[in-house]
Amino acid sequence: MPKLFSSNCCQNTHHPCVQLNIYKYNWQGKMSIKSPSKILLAMRHLTTILLCCLFYTPGRAQHHKPDRLLQFFQANFDSTIIYHAWSSWYPHPNYYIVAKQGSQSYYFTYKSPYRESKGAHIPGGLIRKFSSEETAFQHAKPDTNRYFLPFPIARQQSAVSWQQINSSAIWQAQEIINPKNTCMIDDASRDTFYLITRKNSRAISYYAAEECEQEDPTNLQRRRVIQTKRAILAVFNGK
């Protein structure tokens, strides 16, 4: 049956998009257009679909390594931790960054200022403006561009926060795959850490760390990831 609109986002049953059909068939199998009122209703639905798909990230979207940021921090700081909380629904940059040069610690973010406006009703055509800006953010390669911002923190608190973030020995953490197969969770978030020094860099990534902690609390590697994640978020969220 012919479809008025079809999109990858509409193929996901969890997404609010729907496929529209403005045709009807009689008992002889002949096709005709439905009434004008139903066509108008379909067009209204189509407008809604186009708007929601601007913000939609397909479940199969891929997470990409922030090569330019890694190179920048490796060249300019002694050691850096980039923490990225992401999922298949939103794999785009959402970075919390802590770096140290000499005895001084520095804090940065690289994230979308428009993401929180998703689904909001804002007058003046702003939702379309923000949707367009969010699309631009998703296509930009992470770098020291306009999305890269310093995070203000008191100088006396800076050193303390660095010590707290590193107290769980995240630099010694190793990435492991759930060896006992005791934790099976769909569509959970993933915690990725980029550990950068002057000489090298590496990444460790844990899937559903918080959820799987309940099933296997003895896993030292996962415990390091969770504690470091909480320490970083406490600095940036003021908790």
Disulfide bonds with the S-S distance in Angstrom:
Cys9-Cys53 2.09
Cys183-Cys212 2.00
